[in-house]
Amino acid sequence: MDRCIGCICSDELPRVWARARQAVSAKGTLHVVAKMRGRHTEQPMSPIRRFLMPLMPLMPLMSPMFLVLMVLATCGVAQSQSQPQSQSQTQDPPRLVEGQPFATRLRLSGTDTVLNGTGVRAVAWFKGYAVGLYLPQRATTAAHAVAQTGPKRLQLRMLQDVPAAEFVKALNKGMERNSTAEEWPTLAPRVQRFGEQIMASGAVHKRDVVDLDFDPARGLLFARNGKLVAEVVPGADFYAALLRAFIGDHPYDERMRAGLLAQPGAGATGN
């Protein structure tokens, strides 16, 4: 025999429930007559059972309803939790250049900088690296970019292996071509010392990230994959000469220059 709450026989439940709802006395005392093994006993009900008993006929309906409400509540919570994350992910997506991601904003030396532009160093079909220029303020001319006194970054994302000797050769050539005859004698010793440190650090490899940062309080910081690999090179004039090698009158690559300065005629900036 099936048993239910209060030891009431299952075949008498409808009748007992109907009587229970009508059995509330003026004093608030509820009694239920339960049939147990042919005997009738009268039992006073506790306040909790007195509260629940009128709801018993609804119990078969409450379980599915409860499950539905729980599912809806869970979906609502999941959506509320995932929505801010998706918004933050779509607000500032990285810019892809040859499959390499460049953050649209960076904080350097305690100052917010923006990705001014991007480009690719290419000779015919050969692509050496993708590069991004970060400045405190956007600039469309080399003069404006160089004149800014805050922190800057040239970030190179290597697309090929490059021997250290080739890297140093290009650095020296680019800086000398974009410096005046008066400027070069003061720059040359530091360029040479910087080149020696690059040579000691070894070749740069495909997928390496090279950061050439300018810290106004210190000078040029050279990092590979987030780790400093050379001594700090002092002097704003040194970084200005380095920056002009990329965006000056005689840059490494004209289309790359246009891309870094966000000018018309920029090369391919993304795939």
Residue frames relative to the residue before (quaternion, step in Angstrom):
aa qw qx qy qz dx dy dz
M 1.0000 0.0000 0.0000 0.0000 0.00 0.00 0.00
D 0.4345 -0.6877 0.5149 0.2704 3.54 -0.91 0.91
R 0.1692 -0.7835 0.5903 0.0952 3.52 -1.05 0.77
C 0.1606 -0.7867 0.5930 0.0606 3.57 -1.08 0.75
I 0.7544 -0.3546 0.2725 0.4805 3.52 -1.31 -0.12
G 0.8063 0.2307 -0.1897 0.5105 3.59 -0.94 0.91
C 0.4725 -0.6978 0.4282 0.3264 3.63 1.30 0.30
I 0.3648 0.7252 -0.4967 0.3069 3.56 1.04 0.72
C 0.4980 -0.6589 0.4743 0.3048 3.55 -0.89 0.89
S 0.5656 -0.6462 0.4003 0.3198 3.55 -0.98 0.90
D 0.6691 0.5086 -0.3272 0.4320 3.59 1.00 -0.65
E 0.6982 0.4409 -0.2802 0.4896 3.60 1.24 -0.23
L 0.3893 0.7621 -0.4611 0.2346 3.60 1.25 -0.07
P 0.6752 0.4924 -0.3472 0.4255 3.67 0.66 -0.88
R 0.6799 0.4900 -0.2987 0.4566 3.57 0.94 -0.89
V 0.6796 0.4918 -0.3022 0.4528 3.58 0.92 -0.89
W 0.6334 0.5228 -0.3394 0.4586 3.57 0.99 -0.77
A 0.6405 0.5206 -0.3282 0.4593 3.59 0.97 -0.80
R 0.6760 0.4751 -0.2909 0.4824 3.56 0.99 -0.86
A 0.6293 0.5581 -0.3480 0.4140 3.60 1.01 -0.76
R 0.6615 0.5142 -0.3164 0.4449 3.56 0.97 -0.75
Q 0.7170 0.4128 -0.2439 0.5059 3.56 1.21 -0.45
A 0.6198 0.6053 -0.3231 0.3810 3.57 1.26 -0.11
V 0.4130 0.6922 -0.4964 0.3222 3.60 1.10 0.41
S 0.2928 -0.7797 0.5314 0.1547 3.57 -0.54 1.16
A 0.6847 -0.4757 0.3511 0.4262 3.54 -1.27 0.17
K 0.6849 0.4614 -0.2838 0.4874 3.58 1.16 -0.55
G 0.5495 -0.6441 0.3864 0.3658 3.56 1.24 0.05
T 0.5294 0.6208 -0.4175 0.4000 3.62 1.24 0.30
L 0.1403 -0.7984 0.5840 0.0429 3.55 -0.77 1.07
H 0.0834 -0.7828 0.6158 0.0317 3.53 -0.97 0.93
V 0.1593 -0.7750 0.6065 0.0782 3.52 -1.04 0.78
V 0.2803 -0.7363 0.5944 0.1611 3.50 -0.95 0.92
A 0.0596 -0.8115 0.5811 -0.0160 3.54 -0.55 1.14
K 0.3083 -0.7496 0.5611 0.1677 3.50 -0.95 0.88
M 0.0748 0.7964 -0.5896 0.1117 3.55 -0.50 1.19
R 0.8478 -0.1435 0.0532 0.5078 3.53 -0.60 1.23
G 0.7479 -0.4243 0.2164 0.4624 3.53 0.87 0.97
R 0.6735 0.4586 -0.3103 0.4896 3.62 1.21 -0.06
H 0.2917 -0.7324 0.5893 0.1770 3.52 -1.21 0.57
T 0.0150 -0.7864 0.6174 -0.0134 3.55 -0.86 1.01
E 0.2847 -0.7476 0.5786 0.1587 3.54 -1.07 0.72
Q 0.0388 -0.8214 0.5675 -0.0422 3.53 -0.61 1.18
P 0.3789 -0.6931 0.5566 0.2572 3.62 -0.89 0.85
M 0.3460 -0.7572 0.5212 0.1877 3.58 -0.96 0.87
S 0.5029 -0.6272 0.5075 0.3101 3.52 -1.18 0.70
P 0.6599 -0.5138 0.3541 0.4185 3.62 -1.20 0.37
I 0.6506 0.5215 -0.3323 0.4408 3.60 0.99 -0.79
R 0.6800 0.4647 -0.2958 0.4838 3.58 0.93 -0.89
R 0.6118 0.5497 -0.3533 0.4457 3.58 1.10 -0.68
F 0.6563 0.5016 -0.3056 0.4736 3.56 1.12 -0.71
L 0.7273 0.4636 -0.2435 0.4435 3.57 0.94 -0.91
M 0.5774 0.6453 -0.3847 0.3197 3.58 1.01 -0.73
P 0.6718 0.4796 -0.3404 0.4504 3.68 0.80 -0.76
L 0.6729 0.5014 -0.2991 0.4543 3.59 1.21 -0.44
M 0.4285 0.7435 -0.4433 0.2590 3.57 1.22 -0.22
P 0.6527 0.5129 -0.3527 0.4319 3.67 0.84 -0.74
L 0.6815 0.4895 -0.2912 0.4596 3.58 1.18 -0.49
M 0.4559 0.7246 -0.4393 0.2723 3.59 1.20 -0.26
P 0.6442 0.5172 -0.3579 0.4352 3.67 0.86 -0.71
L 0.6970 0.4590 -0.2749 0.4775 3.57 1.16 -0.58
M 0.6146 0.5985 -0.3493 0.3769 3.54 1.13 -0.59
S 0.6203 0.5768 -0.3600 0.3909 3.60 0.97 -0.72
P 0.7049 0.4259 -0.2955 0.4842 3.64 0.72 -0.89
M 0.6254 0.5308 -0.3473 0.4544 3.56 1.04 -0.74
F 0.6373 0.5342 -0.3198 0.4541 3.55 1.01 -0.86
L 0.6529 0.5161 -0.3127 0.4578 3.58 0.98 -0.86
V 0.6430 0.5228 -0.3232 0.4569 3.57 0.96 -0.87
L 0.6655 0.5020 -0.3063 0.4597 3.57 0.94 -0.91
M 0.6436 0.5228 -0.3266 0.4537 3.55 1.02 -0.79
V 0.6431 0.5193 -0.3250 0.4595 3.59 0.99 -0.82
L 0.6671 0.4983 -0.3048 0.4624 3.57 0.94 -0.90
A 0.6500 0.5139 -0.3157 0.4622 3.56 1.00 -0.82
T 0.6488 0.5197 -0.3152 0.4578 3.56 0.99 -0.86
C 0.6475 0.5136 -0.3188 0.4641 3.58 0.96 -0.85
G 0.6489 0.5273 -0.3161 0.4483 3.55 1.02 -0.83
V 0.6573 0.5001 -0.3083 0.4720 3.57 0.97 -0.85
A 0.6564 0.5147 -0.3189 0.4500 3.57 0.92 -0.92
Q 0.6634 0.5022 -0.3141 0.4573 3.56 0.98 -0.83
S 0.6622 0.5090 -0.3105 0.4539 3.58 0.98 -0.85
Q 0.6712 0.4903 -0.3024 0.4666 3.57 1.10 -0.67
S 0.7103 0.4602 -0.2694 0.4594 3.58 0.99 -0.78
Q 0.5796 0.6318 -0.3796 0.3477 3.60 1.06 -0.61
P 0.6823 0.4650 -0.3311 0.4568 3.66 0.77 -0.84
Q 0.6276 0.5448 -0.3437 0.4372 3.58 1.03 -0.74
S 0.6782 0.4816 -0.3064 0.4628 3.57 0.88 -0.90
Q 0.6274 0.5312 -0.3459 0.4523 3.58 1.08 -0.69
S 0.6680 0.4965 -0.3111 0.4588 3.58 0.94 -0.88
Q 0.6537 0.5164 -0.3223 0.4496 3.56 1.10 -0.66
T 0.7293 0.4228 -0.2431 0.4798 3.58 1.09 -0.65
Q 0.5228 0.6486 -0.4284 0.3500 3.61 1.18 -0.24
D 0.8157 0.0454 0.0200 0.5763 3.58 0.80 -0.99
P 0.0056 -0.8107 0.5853 -0.0080 3.61 0.34 1.11
P 0.5395 -0.6176 0.4431 0.3623 3.60 -1.03 0.61
R 0.4287 -0.6619 0.5452 0.2843 3.54 -1.22 0.51
L 0.2554 -0.7832 0.5526 0.1265 3.56 -0.76 1.05
V 0.0074 -0.7717 0.6346 -0.0406 3.53 -0.89 1.05
E 0.8136 -0.1111 0.0092 0.5707 3.56 -0.43 1.24
G 0.7081 -0.4623 0.2433 0.4750 3.54 1.08 0.81
Q 0.6024 0.5554 -0.3517 0.4528 3.61 1.29 0.00
P 0.3362 -0.7757 0.4987 0.1912 3.62 -0.76 1.00
F 0.0811 -0.7621 0.6411 0.0395 3.54 -1.05 0.88
A 0.4162 -0.6987 0.5243 0.2522 3.57 -0.72 1.09
T 0.4628 -0.7011 0.4679 0.2746 3.56 -1.01 0.78
R 0.7803 0.1372 -0.0883 0.6038 3.59 1.26 -0.37
L 0.0292 -0.7756 0.6305 0.0083 3.55 -1.15 0.70
R 0.2796 -0.7122 0.6109 0.2032 3.54 -1.25 0.48
L 0.0012 -0.8091 0.5835 -0.0703 3.55 -0.58 1.23
S 0.8494 -0.0343 -0.0103 0.5265 3.56 -0.85 1.01
G 0.7245 -0.4626 0.2389 0.4517 3.56 0.98 0.91
T 0.6721 0.4546 -0.2855 0.5100 3.58 1.28 0.19
D 0.4295 -0.6861 0.5252 0.2627 3.56 -1.03 0.82
T 0.0605 -0.7833 0.6184 0.0167 3.55 -0.98 0.90
V 0.2985 -0.7442 0.5734 0.1680 3.55 -1.25 0.50
L 0.5121 -0.6023 0.5095 0.3396 3.53 -1.25 0.50
N 0.2710 -0.8046 0.5108 0.1351 3.54 -0.28 1.28
G 0.7602 -0.2405 0.1870 0.5739 3.57 1.00 -0.86
T 0.2627 -0.7496 0.5897 0.1462 3.52 -1.35 0.24
G 0.0172 0.7951 -0.6062 0.0055 3.54 -1.26 0.37
V 0.3415 -0.7097 0.5786 0.2120 3.52 -1.37 0.01
R 0.3093 -0.7156 0.5948 0.1962 3.55 -0.96 0.92
A 0.1296 0.8087 -0.5513 0.1589 3.53 -0.40 1.25
V 0.0971 -0.7330 0.6696 0.0700 3.52 -1.25 0.66
A 0.7916 -0.1208 0.0032 0.5990 3.54 -0.29 1.34
W 0.8160 -0.1986 0.1603 0.5186 3.60 -0.72 -1.03
F 0.5964 0.5876 -0.3554 0.4156 3.59 1.25 -0.31
K 0.0939 -0.7985 0.5945 0.0096 3.56 -0.71 1.13
G 0.2754 -0.8173 0.4911 0.1225 3.54 -0.53 1.22
Y 0.7875 -0.1698 0.1484 0.5736 3.58 0.87 -0.94
A 0.3494 -0.6554 0.6162 0.2620 3.50 -1.38 0.33
V 0.1040 -0.8176 0.5662 0.0104 3.56 -0.99 0.81
G 0.1062 -0.7759 0.6191 0.0583 3.53 -1.17 0.72
L 0.2442 -0.7609 0.5876 0.1266 3.57 -1.10 0.78
Y 0.1197 -0.7855 0.6064 0.0297 3.56 -0.83 1.11
L 0.0004 0.7969 -0.6011 0.0611 3.55 -0.87 1.06
P 0.5932 -0.5580 0.4235 0.3969 3.61 -1.18 0.36
Q 0.7833 0.0836 -0.0335 0.6151 3.57 1.14 -0.72
R 0.5653 -0.6081 0.4323 0.3517 3.55 -1.09 0.65
A 0.0404 -0.7896 0.6121 -0.0134 3.52 -1.09 0.81
T 0.2108 -0.7795 0.5786 0.1149 3.55 -1.10 0.74
T 0.7094 0.3427 -0.2558 0.5602 3.57 1.29 0.12
A 0.5875 -0.5840 0.4268 0.3629 3.54 -1.18 0.60
A 0.6240 0.5601 -0.3460 0.4210 3.59 0.98 -0.79
H 0.6722 0.4875 -0.2936 0.4737 3.57 0.95 -0.89
A 0.6587 0.5137 -0.3141 0.4513 3.59 0.92 -0.84
V 0.6849 0.4786 -0.2840 0.4703 3.58 0.89 -0.93
A 0.6795 0.5245 -0.2977 0.4176 3.60 0.95 -0.83
Q 0.5449 0.6172 -0.4188 0.3831 3.62 1.12 -0.41
T 0.3561 -0.7898 0.4740 0.1572 3.53 -0.82 1.08
G 0.5815 0.6125 -0.3722 0.3850 3.58 1.18 -0.25
P 0.7199 -0.4178 0.3124 0.4577 3.59 -1.29 -0.13
K 0.0977 -0.7764 0.6219 0.0295 3.53 -1.20 0.65
R 0.0794 -0.7829 0.6126 0.0744 3.53 -1.30 0.29
L 0.1310 -0.6945 0.7001 0.1018 3.47 -1.24 0.78
Q 0.0685 -0.8085 0.5845 0.0077 3.56 -0.57 1.15
L 0.1315 -0.7883 0.6004 0.0292 3.55 -0.72 1.18
R 0.0965 -0.7653 0.6349 0.0425 3.55 -0.88 1.00
M 0.3417 -0.8111 0.4464 0.1618 3.50 -0.26 1.36
L 0.2211 -0.7705 0.5900 0.0966 3.52 -1.01 0.97
Q 0.7614 0.1938 -0.1183 0.6072 3.59 1.34 -0.22
D 0.5299 -0.5512 0.5156 0.3867 3.54 -1.32 0.20
V 0.0462 -0.7913 0.6097 0.0037 3.57 -0.95 0.88
P 0.4168 -0.6972 0.5167 0.2706 3.63 -0.72 1.00
A 0.6088 -0.5799 0.3995 0.3653 3.55 -1.12 0.69
A 0.6295 0.5539 -0.3388 0.4268 3.60 1.00 -0.80
E 0.6582 0.4966 -0.3065 0.4756 3.60 1.00 -0.79
F 0.6224 0.5422 -0.3327 0.4561 3.55 1.04 -0.79
V 0.6836 0.4815 -0.2814 0.4708 3.58 0.90 -0.95
K 0.6311 0.5433 -0.3324 0.4427 3.58 0.98 -0.83
A 0.6742 0.4814 -0.2955 0.4757 3.57 0.91 -0.90
L 0.6248 0.5452 -0.3356 0.4469 3.58 1.02 -0.78
N 0.6827 0.4885 -0.2920 0.4583 3.58 0.81 -1.00
K 0.6740 0.5115 -0.2953 0.4438 3.54 0.89 -0.97
G 0.6852 0.4968 -0.2900 0.4467 3.56 0.88 -0.94
M 0.6812 0.4823 -0.2996 0.4621 3.60 0.93 -0.82
E 0.6637 0.5019 -0.3200 0.4530 3.61 0.96 -0.79
R 0.6581 0.5207 -0.3188 0.4406 3.60 0.96 -0.82
N 0.7546 0.3685 -0.1995 0.5049 3.59 1.12 -0.59
S 0.6086 0.4887 -0.3723 0.5021 3.57 1.20 0.57
T 0.4820 -0.6580 0.4928 0.3029 3.55 -1.13 0.63
A 0.6768 -0.4866 0.3663 0.4135 3.53 -1.33 0.26
E 0.6536 0.5023 -0.3115 0.4727 3.57 1.12 -0.59
E 0.6826 0.5021 -0.2885 0.4458 3.59 1.02 -0.74
W 0.6474 0.5974 -0.3349 0.3343 3.58 0.90 -0.92
P 0.6355 0.5394 -0.3722 0.4083 3.68 0.80 -0.71
T 0.6900 0.4539 -0.2944 0.4808 3.61 1.02 -0.65
L 0.6729 0.4953 -0.2908 0.4662 3.58 1.18 -0.50
A 0.5884 0.6559 -0.3598 0.3068 3.57 0.98 -0.89
P 0.6722 0.4879 -0.3383 0.4424 3.67 0.79 -0.79
R 0.6710 0.4821 -0.3006 0.4763 3.57 0.99 -0.77
V 0.6080 0.5391 -0.3479 0.4677 3.58 1.08 -0.69
Q 0.6621 0.5060 -0.3087 0.4585 3.56 0.94 -0.87
R 0.6643 0.4957 -0.3075 0.4674 3.58 0.92 -0.89
F 0.6407 0.5202 -0.3220 0.4639 3.57 0.98 -0.79
G 0.6479 0.5224 -0.3128 0.4577 3.57 0.99 -0.84
E 0.6307 0.5358 -0.3326 0.4523 3.59 1.00 -0.75
Q 0.6669 0.4947 -0.3047 0.4666 3.58 0.98 -0.78
I 0.6206 0.5214 -0.3444 0.4737 3.57 1.07 -0.68
M 0.6303 0.5320 -0.3297 0.4594 3.56 0.97 -0.84
A 0.6689 0.5050 -0.2979 0.4569 3.58 0.96 -0.85
S 0.6668 0.5141 -0.3093 0.4421 3.60 1.09 -0.60
G 0.5122 -0.6786 0.3982 0.3443 3.60 1.25 -0.26
A 0.7267 -0.4436 0.3152 0.4193 3.53 -1.37 0.10
V 0.3648 -0.6652 0.5941 0.2673 3.51 -1.30 0.41
H 0.2552 -0.8048 0.5283 0.0899 3.52 -0.97 0.90
K 0.6733 -0.4731 0.3845 0.4183 3.51 -1.31 0.36
R 0.8105 0.2067 -0.2312 0.4969 3.54 -1.00 1.04
D 0.4460 0.6389 -0.4865 0.3954 3.61 1.23 0.19
V 0.2330 -0.7347 0.6189 0.1514 3.55 -1.24 0.60
V 0.0996 -0.7996 0.5922 0.0050 3.56 -0.60 1.22
D 0.1062 -0.7924 0.5998 0.0307 3.57 -0.75 1.11
L 0.0985 -0.7540 0.6489 0.0254 3.53 -0.90 1.08
D 0.0107 -0.8503 0.5219 -0.0669 3.55 0.00 1.37
F 0.2133 -0.7286 0.6304 0.1617 3.50 -1.28 0.54
D 0.0932 -0.7582 0.6451 0.0156 3.52 -0.75 1.18
P 0.4355 -0.7355 0.4410 0.2737 3.64 -0.44 1.12
A 0.6982 0.4744 -0.2809 0.4567 3.59 1.07 -0.63
R 0.7836 0.3233 -0.1554 0.5071 3.59 1.19 -0.42
G 0.5387 -0.5962 0.4399 0.4010 3.57 0.75 -1.00
L 0.7694 -0.3187 0.2619 0.4878 3.57 -1.14 -0.71
L 0.1084 -0.7618 0.6373 0.0423 3.54 -0.99 0.98
F 0.1348 -0.7916 0.5944 0.0428 3.57 -0.74 1.08
A 0.0465 0.8099 -0.5781 0.0879 3.57 -0.56 1.21
R 0.1501 -0.7574 0.6295 0.0874 3.51 -1.18 0.71
N 0.8357 -0.0636 -0.0195 0.5451 3.55 -0.68 1.17
G 0.7497 -0.4393 0.2030 0.4514 3.53 0.96 0.98
K 0.6848 0.4503 -0.2783 0.5008 3.60 1.25 0.01
L 0.4439 -0.6869 0.5076 0.2710 3.58 -0.87 0.98
V 0.0803 -0.8222 0.5634 0.0048 3.58 -0.81 1.02
A 0.7514 0.2613 -0.1936 0.5742 3.59 1.23 0.28
E 0.6026 -0.5441 0.4363 0.3879 3.52 -1.29 0.33
V 0.5656 -0.5731 0.4641 0.3692 3.53 -1.23 0.48
V 0.2363 -0.7567 0.5946 0.1339 3.56 -0.94 0.94
P 0.2966 -0.7950 0.4973 0.1809 3.63 -0.40 1.14
G 0.6729 0.5387 -0.3717 0.3448 3.51 -1.35 0.34
A 0.3858 -0.7120 0.5423 0.2238 3.55 -0.78 1.07
D 0.5978 0.5771 -0.3631 0.4216 3.59 1.13 -0.60
F 0.6212 0.5401 -0.3468 0.4497 3.59 1.08 -0.67
Y 0.6883 0.4587 -0.2990 0.4759 3.60 0.86 -0.89
A 0.6020 0.5579 -0.3635 0.4407 3.59 1.05 -0.67
A 0.6560 0.4984 -0.3122 0.4731 3.59 0.98 -0.84
L 0.6389 0.5168 -0.3228 0.4696 3.58 1.03 -0.78
L 0.6646 0.5053 -0.3052 0.4580 3.57 0.92 -0.88
R 0.6486 0.5200 -0.3232 0.4522 3.60 1.00 -0.77
A 0.5647 0.5865 -0.3948 0.4258 3.61 1.16 -0.45
F 0.7087 0.4220 -0.2469 0.5086 3.59 1.20 -0.53
I 0.8344 0.1724 -0.0511 0.5210 3.60 0.92 -0.85
G 0.4903 0.6933 -0.4156 0.3259 3.62 1.25 0.12
D 0.7706 -0.3538 0.2608 0.4615 3.54 -1.29 -0.33
H 0.7762 0.2058 -0.1165 0.5845 3.60 1.15 -0.55
P 0.0314 0.8563 -0.5142 0.0372 3.60 0.57 1.14
Y 0.6745 -0.4639 0.3802 0.4305 3.52 -1.30 0.18
D 0.7982 -0.0038 0.0819 0.5968 3.56 0.98 -0.93
E 0.4414 -0.7248 0.4629 0.2561 3.59 -0.67 1.11
R 0.6797 0.4776 -0.3023 0.4674 3.58 0.90 -0.86
M 0.6151 0.5270 -0.3456 0.4739 3.57 1.07 -0.66
R 0.6203 0.5454 -0.3313 0.4560 3.58 1.00 -0.83
A 0.6651 0.5040 -0.3041 0.4596 3.58 0.89 -0.95
G 0.6559 0.5123 -0.3165 0.4551 3.57 1.00 -0.77
L 0.6666 0.5069 -0.3086 0.4511 3.60 0.91 -0.85
L 0.7317 0.3757 -0.2226 0.5234 3.57 1.14 -0.62
A 0.4187 -0.7358 0.4443 0.2931 3.58 1.30 0.26
Q 0.3742 0.7221 -0.4850 0.3214 3.55 0.95 0.96
P 0.6108 -0.5145 0.4283 0.4228 3.60 -1.21 0.29
G 0.7348 0.4004 -0.2992 0.4585 3.55 -1.11 0.65
A 0.3942 0.7193 -0.4839 0.3050 3.57 1.27 0.21
G 0.5185 -0.6293 0.4819 0.3208 3.53 -1.17 0.60
A 0.7382 -0.3650 0.2949 0.4846 3.53 -1.33 -0.12
T 0.1374 -0.8177 0.5578 0.0369 3.56 -0.78 1.09
G 0.8287 0.0764 -0.0671 0.5503 3.58 1.11 0.17
N 0.1916 -0.7558 0.6161 0.1118 3.51 -1.25 0.59
